[in-house]
Amino acid sequence: MANNYVIIISIQAYPFCIISTKYIKLKDKIYEVFLMGIFILFFTLLIVATCKINELKNIQYNQPEYLADKKILTIYYSNNGNTKNVALNINYIVGGDIKEIELVEKNYPNNIFTMSKQVRKQIKEGVLPRIKDIDISDYDIIFVGSPIWNFSMSLPVKAFLKNNNFENKTLIPFFTYSGGAKKSRIVKEIEELTNTKDIKKPLFMFENRICLEKQQIIKWINNI
Ligand SMILES: Cc1cc2nc3c(=O)[nH]c(=O)nc-3n(C[C@H](O)[C@H](O)[C@H](O)COP(=O)(O)O)c2cc1C
């Protein structure tokens, strides 16, 4: 009796075994194709990255014509140091002076949530923070750096652009960000705040792009 059950169960299980073996084979195939895909993608990325690194490594700085015999200022606002880092590199490459935009009242809170809340409130109310005066009258070329806040420039940099006269000056904006910015809108905003159209192509640099930063900056400055 027990033997009969075993036979019946075995006979009934047979089609399932075939199906499941086929299934496993199909799964294996998909898995193989998937692994192959990852492998190809990885090597393509590796080749692209190596080419990019080599291309950037060979970049040399030759002072472009638009900077020749000009008085250059690099000015920046930085809450966490990323924009400051890019500003220091720019200043090291092009020379001239470097200044920081400072707030009159105490700086933004260190806590990112409290800070974001304060920034959102200021944006909503159309309030710009009060910043310390900076004399830019001596300069012809101004590299101006800002972190991206809420897809736009930081408020202290907006205040700097609004408070100063940029007649006969060339503005060269640069930004650090973590992923999202309304790039063409930002250039329009700079035009509106400064009343000048003499604005060169901005640099947008990801906050974690550290190792080849200098070369990327040189490439940007050479090609503005
Ligand atoms: C209040 C606030 C808003 C931000 N909004 C954006 C944003 O909209 N898009 C983005 O890519 N990064 C955003 N970030 C990230 C900063 O732009 C990024 O970390 C930048 O490199 C910071 O520069 P800093 O170290 O010079 O302050 C935001 C950061 C803060 C504090």
The ligand as an SDF file (V2000), in Angstrom:
LIG
                    3D

 31 33  0  0  0  0  0  0  0  0999 V2000
   19.9100   74.3370    2.4940 C   0  0  0  0  0  0  0  0  0  0  0  0
   20.5470   73.4870    1.4430 C   0  0  0  0  0  0  0  0  0  0  0  0
   19.9050   73.2650    0.2510 C   0  0  0  0  0  0  0  0  0  0  0  0
   20.5140   72.4920   -0.7580 C   0  0  0  0  0  0  0  0  0  0  0  0
   19.8700   72.3060   -1.9450 N   0  0  0  0  0  0  0  0  0  0  0  0
   20.5010   71.6120   -2.9290 C   0  0  0  0  0  0  0  0  0  0  0  0
   19.8650   71.4750   -4.2110 C   0  0  0  0  0  0  0  0  0  0  0  0
   18.7700   71.9530   -4.4780 O   0  0  0  0  0  0  0  0  0  0  0  0
   20.5280   70.7690   -5.1620 N   0  0  0  0  0  0  0  0  0  0  0  0
   21.7490   70.1990   -4.9360 C   0  0  0  0  0  0  0  0  0  0  0  0
   22.2880   69.5820   -5.8450 O   0  0  0  0  0  0  0  0  0  0  0  0
   22.3710   70.3170   -3.7290 N   0  0  0  0  0  0  0  0  0  0  0  0
   21.7810   71.0190   -2.7360 C   0  0  0  0  0  0  0  0  0  0  0  0
   22.4160   71.1710   -1.5290 N   0  0  0  0  0  0  0  0  0  0  0  0
   23.7570   70.5790   -1.3400 C   0  0  0  0  0  0  0  0  0  0  0  0
   24.8600   71.6260   -1.5250 C   0  0  0  0  0  0  0  0  0  0  0  0
   24.6810   72.3580   -2.7010 O   0  0  0  0  0  0  0  0  0  0  0  0
   26.2410   70.9650   -1.5950 C   0  0  0  0  0  0  0  0  0  0  0  0
   26.4390   70.1420   -0.5030 O   0  0  0  0  0  0  0  0  0  0  0  0
   27.3350   72.0240   -1.6830 C   0  0  0  0  0  0  0  0  0  0  0  0
   28.5220   71.4410   -2.1620 O   0  0  0  0  0  0  0  0  0  0  0  0
   27.6100   72.6630   -0.3350 C   0  0  0  0  0  0  0  0  0  0  0  0
   28.6360   73.6360   -0.4990 O   0  0  0  0  0  0  0  0  0  0  0  0
   29.4600   74.2440    0.7230 P   0  0  0  0  0  0  0  0  0  0  0  0
   30.1880   73.0770    1.3420 O   0  0  0  0  0  0  0  0  0  0  0  0
   30.3990   75.1950    0.1060 O   0  0  0  0  0  0  0  0  0  0  0  0
   28.4750   74.8770    1.6570 O   0  0  0  0  0  0  0  0  0  0  0  0
   21.8010   71.9170   -0.5300 C   0  0  0  0  0  0  0  0  0  0  0  0
   22.4440   72.1330    0.6990 C   0  0  0  0  0  0  0  0  0  0  0  0
   21.8330   72.9080    1.6710 C   0  0  0  0  0  0  0  0  0  0  0  0
   22.5520   73.1300    2.9720 C   0  0  0  0  0  0  0  0  0  0  0  0
  1  2  1  0
  2  3  1  0
  2 30  2  0
  3  4  2  0
  4  5  1  0
  4 28  1  0
  5  6  2  0
  6  7  1  0
  6 13  1  0
  7  8  2  0
  7  9  1  0
  9 10  1  0
 10 11  2  0
 10 12  1  0
 12 13  2  0
 13 14  1  0
 14 15  1  0
 14 28  1  0
 15 16  1  0
 16 17  1  0
 16 18  1  0
 18 19  1  0
 18 20  1  0
 20 21  1  0
 20 22  1  0
 22 23  1  0
 23 24  1  0
 24 25  2  0
 24 26  1  0
 24 27  1  0
 28 29  2  0
 29 30  1  0
 30 31  1  0
M  END
$$$$
